[in-house]
Structures are given as structure tokens and as C-alpha cells.
Amino acid sequence: MTTNIYDAIIIGAGIAGTSLAFHLCQRGWRPVVLERRFVGAGATGRSSGLVRMHYDLEAESRLAWTSFDYFYNWRERVGGECGFTRTGFLQIVAPGYRDQLRANVAMHQRIGIPSLLVTPDDVKRLAPGFFTDDIELAAYEPESGYADPVSTAQSLLAAARERGAGLVQDCRVTKIKTSGGRVSGVETDRGEFHAPVVVNAAGAWAAEIGRMAGVEIPLDTWTHEVAYVRRPPAIRRHPTVIDLSLSMYFRPETGGLTLVALEDGNRFGEPPDADSEHVTPGFVERAVERLCRRIPDMEAGSLKSTHVGRDGITPDQRAILDQAGPEGFYLACGFSGTGFKLGPAVGACLSELIVDGRAVTVDISPFTLRRFEAGRLLTSEHPYDKLWR
């Protein structure tokens, strides 16, 4: 058994944990990241990697907009590679949500996000192969696209380690240690680690980690399924798209592929360690059918592969960024499947909360754990339907 002393212990080496490690190191701290498997093994490694700013909640759009500057200037701000690819991003909403779309784009423009409303004819010019007869209005972000989640997490952690951070993989936390009402460290199957700050960034395992500190987190698990389709020659490229009218999202991928996933029929409540290799029977057929409705020429495509990912999801499908329970215990969890694009800003804000007592890069106070007990779930002024159903 080994004993190690650090300034902070971060449980989980996904985007939230690695970003926090990077930003704490920038503040002169020496954190250690404890990961039960390997970097990006959980939700981050199976993320679809969209980089866009379109949310119906301003706090999330602000986090995404702050994060975008990292993705766009990754080598200068972090170092290494994140794989950011600019494709442009289209937000298509279901009929009847035109007013909400207008209001949300106005909010995005107010905070500086390059976003504009586009007509069906505009969509046809941006994506000539798209079926647009059912589109009333859409939003377009010309600078957005996608990035590689694993490369992003790995480069954040590499930059942190260059500045003194530690990493222990294949390390399962078994106990949160406390003394005098504050955390003092953790016990693991790789020994004890001591620090006055412990951060729960454990993704789908965050509720289990919370209970070790006496903190009940209203967290379920959400399982998403993804298919990769080979594009036919008629479809050389297309933007990244969230299509709420068809309850799906899709984006291009290298090698002439298109990634597609659905927003309905998701699996909830599975154990964090449940099978993550096999999609539900019928998923591929449903996903391909909807993709072909939006891009009819995809009928000539073919299936390449599928995969499954799993994250923690909260009752309002928004993250928890807070201090809770014993002093020094922090939460960065419940990202509900949309945390990747927020990750750089989340790490910056949490480092400010931990070191200075308050986040100033973006106000993250709306993401308090206490909102659930108080019955104040996060909702926007101009909401769309629930993202995952």
C-alpha cells in the first residue's frame, strides 16, 4: 500500500476531470487524477464529440461558447491535438418551435455566439442533399463542428502532467476519508491518497462516489447508441446537425462516414458497468430510416459499425457543478450526455470555485445540487422538448 499527498484528488479521467486537472495546474496546484480504467474510458470516450453552442439555457450556452475558444485555439491554449473539425452546425426544431428558436438565437447573439436564423432555402444551399420541405426555420453556427473526445481528454491530461499533475489508472476508489467535517483523502485498491479537496467527476459512477461522502446525488444512468454509416459518393460532405423534428443528431466523420444517434428510445437505469458493446435490436434500422428521411441519398450508404456510451443524467438533464457534503468535496457530474463541448469551461470554472470560492469565467451557480431538494429544476425561458426521451 502506498500513501500519496496532493493538493486535490480528482475521481474520473473524462473531459471534466482532465480539464479540471489542467486548470488547477495553471493555478499552481498539484492534483492527481484517479481513473478506474483508463483516460476517456467512460462517457467521454464514447461521446459523439459535437462542438456547438446552441442550448436553450443561457448558462449552458455560455459554457459552450467559452469552451469553443479552447477547441478553436487548442494548440495555443492547451497543446497537443483535440481534432477540432469545422463543419458548420444546423439546429433543426420540430414544427411549432419557431418562436423558441428565434428567442434562443437572439440570446446566443447577445452573448457573442456566431449564430443566425436560416430558411429552408438556406439549408438547401448549405446542404444540397437535405430534404427541407418539413423545415420552417433553422439555426446555423458557421464556426461549429466536432472534435475527438479521447484526444481532447488525453491532451488536457498530458498538459496537466507536464505541470506536475499525477495520474493513476486502473484505480477504483473504495472510500472517501473525512476528518473534522472535511475530506482528507480517499482509499482505493491502489492505496491511500491524501488531499484537502476531492472532486467527484466519475460520470455514470458519480452517485456511488457521492454516497461514500454522505452526499445523495439524484443521478440515473443514460445509455446512448451510435451508428456509423458509410456515405455514398453522392454525399461528399454535410454539416453537423441536431434534428429535433426527427429526434436525432448526426455529423460527418473521417473516412467518408456519418455518425448518427437518436434522442428517443434511450435506455435509462442500467448499472454503470452494464454491457456497453451491443446496441438495442432495431436501433440501427430506426437510425438509418431517419437519416435517410433527412438525406434521401443515404439510401445508397451502408453500415460500418455501432457503439454504446453511458453517462449520469439528472432529473432536469443539466449538470451538477457544486460543493456539497463535507468541506472540500466537489461535484462535476450529471452532464446528461452533453458535457463534452462544455468541458474546457467547466474545468476553468471549477478551478475558480475551488481556489477562489467562486467561478467568474461563467456563473455556474445555477448548477447547484441544492436545486433538486428545493424543487427548482433548471428550465429555460424558451425551452424545446426534453433532449433525451
Helices and strands as residue ranges (DSSP letters): E 3-5, E 8-11, H 15-26, E 31-34, E 50-51, H 58-72, H 74-77, E 85-86, E 89-92, H 98-110, E 116-118, H 120-126, E 138-141, E 145-146, H 149-162, E 166-168, E 173-179, E 182-188, E 191-194, E 198-200, G 203-205, H 206-212, E 220-230, E 240-243, E 248-253, E 257-262, E 267-268, H 283-294, G 296-300, E 302-313, E 320-323, E 329-333, G 340-342, H 343-356, G 365-367, H 370-373
